[in-house]
Structure formats: C-alpha cells, structure tokens
Amino acid sequence: ALLGPNGAGKTTTISMLLGLVRPDHGRISIFGTDSETAVAAGMVGAMLQDGGLLAGVRIRELLEMLSRQYPAPMAVARACRLAQLEGLENRFVDRLSGGQSQRLRVAVALIGNPELLVLDEPTAAMDVEARRIFWRDIGEQATEGRTILFSTHYLEEADDHCDRVIVIGGGRLLADGTPAAIKSSVATRAVRFSLGGRPDGLDRLPGVSSMEVRGRRVELLCSDTDRTLRALLAQRADAHDIEVGGVGLEEAFLALTETTRVA
C-alpha cells in the first residue's frame, strides 16, 4: 500500500511509475526495464481515478478490444469474474452505476494479465460487501504471484491486506515496512477503558495527545502511558476494563504525517 495525506505525492509517484510523468532526477526500474517499456509490454496494469471509459460499447466488447492489444492477455471471462462483473458483460459502459464503473476499471487493468497491478483508490465507490469480495479476489491474485500496489484512504484495507506499507508525506519517504512494523515504530500508545460517567477533562491528563469516545468506551493516545494511567486511576475511580496497548495503523499514519499534512 502507498499511503499519504492529500498532496503527499502519491499520484505523482504512480504517474512516474507508469511512465506518464518523467522524474526530475534519478530513474525508475520495473522488472529490470524502464517504465515505458514495461507498460508497453503488458507487464503493468493500472486503474487510475481520472481514467475515462469508452461510451457506446458493451463491457464485453471493450474488454475484448483491449485484450487484443496485449501479447498474453487474461481471458475476458476471468477478468469479469475477478472484477465482479459476471452477468453484466452485455451492459453498455455508459449505463453502469458508480460502483460498477469502478469494477470495470479494475477489469481493464487486469485484462493485459500484468505482473504488476497498480490500483488508485480501487474501492472508493464500492459498498461494504463489494469491498470484502474485491479484497478476497485480489488476495487470490497476490497468492498466484501478481504484485499489487494500491493507494487508499481506507487505512484498515492496508492494515488487513498488505505485506508492505509505504508512507510518504511532502514528497519524502516517512516509513516503509509491514503494517505491524509501521505501528510499532510510533512512540504513541493507547490507554482504553470504560467509564460510568462523562469523560470530562480526561484529554488534559498528563501525557495525553488526543481522546476518542465511543459510548462508554474511551481511548486516550499517550506519549507516556505510565503517567497517564497513574493520573487516570487517581482521578477516576469509575474507570474499569482498562487496556494498554499499541495504536492502530490509522493512529500511526496520523502521527507519521502530522508535520507534512496539507490542508
């Protein structure tokens, strides 16, 4: 997963990777060759947010036409299955819903049978069930040896499905590792507990950087959990079911990008 706040450089990075933008310095190598050669050979497939779809044709017609541009394409039926388009093959492209159009973009990216699949916000227009099925099918693709690179604002997707996460901000590399390594690299930890009353003033306890309340459950993000826990127990006798642990990927992401985030 390629993660970063708005303006971090994700789109620029992907554009350079696909040969759409040339880097000012350095070089990009994909499977031992340059971007333009790798893309032209069908080694790279991409789904971009600003990619248009040809109107006035049916899904099957579009995919069959595109498949003829590649030396070893994926079967149209398989691309439709992976993109959850089975039964819609005869639907006109300009008659699709937002989620169906998004899935067609995935099929277009797959049709060349690429070794590297680049997905820019692939589940943005999908509902919860469609997202679950999509990641199940993409996981099968990765198991078969295909490399998947995607950007997303759904950080739980990166946490649940990635072997490697890259976080960038302000055009700089901020972190690179497994989701577990990214989370453990952040000094912030969390104190989670339940309360019998209101959580007034708990965000001002020593060491607390932020507070989140969900019903009776409170989560405090802290730089020093020992100080925070001692102060909490001294101030609130109604605190119970207390847990101290690491932060999630979302909290780690916010901590890593806090100084580079663009409004």
Residue pairs with C-beta under 8 A, 6 or more apart in sequence:
1 149
1 150
1 151
1 152
1 157
1 158
1 161
1 162
1 164
1 165
1 166
2 10
2 13
2 14
2 149
2 150
2 151
2 166
2 168
3 10
3 151
3 152
3 155
3 158
3 165
3 166
3 167
3 168
3 253
4 10
4 151
4 167
4 168
4 169
4 174
4 257
5 169
5 257
5 260
5 261
5 262
6 261
6 262
7 170
7 262
8 168
8 169
8 170
8 171
8 257
8 260
8 262
9 168
9 170
9 171
10 120
10 151
10 168
11 120
11 151
12 21
12 171
13 168
14 46
14 48
14 118
14 120
14 149
14 151
15 21
16 22
16 23
16 28
16 35
17 28
17 30
17 35
17 44
17 118
17 149
18 35
18 39
18 44
18 46
18 118
19 34
19 35
19 36
19 38
19 39
27 34
28 34
28 35
30 38
30 43
30 44
30 116
31 38
31 43
31 115
31 116
33 41
35 44
38 44
38 116
41 71
42 69
42 70
42 71
42 72
42 73
42 112
42 113
42 114
43 114
43 115
43 116
44 114
44 115
44 116
44 117
44 118
45 108
45 109
45 110
45 111
45 112
45 113
45 114
45 116
45 117
45 118
46 109
46 117
46 118
46 119
46 120
47 105
47 106
47 108
47 109
47 118
47 119
47 120
47 122
48 105
48 120
49 120
49 121
49 124
51 105
51 108
53 62
53 93
53 94
53 101
53 104
53 105
53 108
54 62
54 93
55 92
55 93
55 94
56 92
56 93
56 94
57 65
57 92
57 93
58 89
58 90
58 91
58 92
58 93
59 80
59 85
59 88
59 89
59 90
59 91
59 93
59 96
59 104
59 107
60 76
60 80
60 89
60 90
62 93
62 104
62 108
63 76
63 79
63 80
63 107
63 108
63 111
64 76
66 73
66 108
66 111
66 112
67 73
67 74
67 76
67 111
67 112
69 112
70 111
70 112
70 113
72 113
73 111
73 112
73 113
74 110
74 111
74 112
74 113
76 89
76 111
79 85
79 107
79 110
79 111
80 86
80 88
80 89
80 107
81 137
82 106
82 107
82 110
82 137
82 138
82 141
83 103
83 104
83 106
83 107
83 110
84 103
84 130
84 133
84 134
84 137
85 100
85 103
85 104
85 107
88 96
88 100
91 100
93 101
93 104
96 104
98 125
99 125
99 126
99 127
99 130
101 125
102 122
102 123
102 124
102 125
102 126
103 126
103 130
103 134
105 122
106 119
106 122
106 134
109 117
109 118
109 119
110 117
114 146
115 145
115 146
115 147
116 146
116 147
116 149
117 141
117 146
117 147
117 148
117 149
118 149
118 150
119 148
119 149
119 150
119 151
120 150
120 151
121 150
121 151
121 152
121 153
122 134
122 138
122 150
122 152
123 130
123 131
123 134
123 135
123 152
123 154
123 157
124 153
126 134
131 154
131 157
135 157
135 160
135 161
138 148
138 161
139 161
141 148
142 148
150 157
152 158
155 248
155 249
155 250
155 253
156 249
156 250
158 165
158 179
158 249
159 179
159 248
159 249
162 178
162 179
163 178
164 176
164 177
164 178
165 175
165 176
165 177
165 178
165 179
165 182
165 249
166 173
166 175
166 176
167 173
167 174
167 175
167 176
167 182
167 253
167 256
167 257
168 174
169 256
169 257
169 259
169 260
169 261
170 260
172 260
174 256
174 257
174 260
175 182
175 185
175 252
175 256
177 185
179 249
182 249
182 252
182 253
182 256
183 246
183 247
183 248
183 249
183 252
184 246
185 252
186 247
186 251
186 252
186 255
186 256
187 223
187 255
188 209
188 221
188 222
188 223
188 247
188 251
188 252
188 255
189 221
189 222
189 225
189 244
189 245
189 246
189 247
190 219
190 220
190 221
190 222
190 225
190 243
190 244
190 245
190 246
190 247
190 251
191 219
191 220
191 222
191 225
191 228
191 229
191 232
191 242
191 243
191 244
192 217
192 218
192 219
192 220
192 242
192 243
192 244
192 245
193 217
193 218
193 232
193 239
193 240
193 241
193 242
193 243
194 216
194 217
194 218
194 239
194 240
194 241
195 216
195 218
195 236
195 238
195 239
195 240
196 216
196 238
196 240
197 238
199 211
199 213
199 218
201 235
202 208
202 211
202 218
202 220
202 232
202 235
202 236
203 210
203 211
203 220
205 220
205 228
205 231
205 232
205 235
206 224
206 227
206 228
206 231
207 222
207 223
207 224
207 225
207 227
207 228
207 231
208 220
208 221
208 222
208 228
209 221
209 222
209 223
210 220
210 221
211 218
211 219
211 220
211 221
212 218
212 219
212 221
213 219
220 228
220 232
221 247
221 251
222 228
225 244
229 242
229 244
232 239
232 242
233 239
247 255
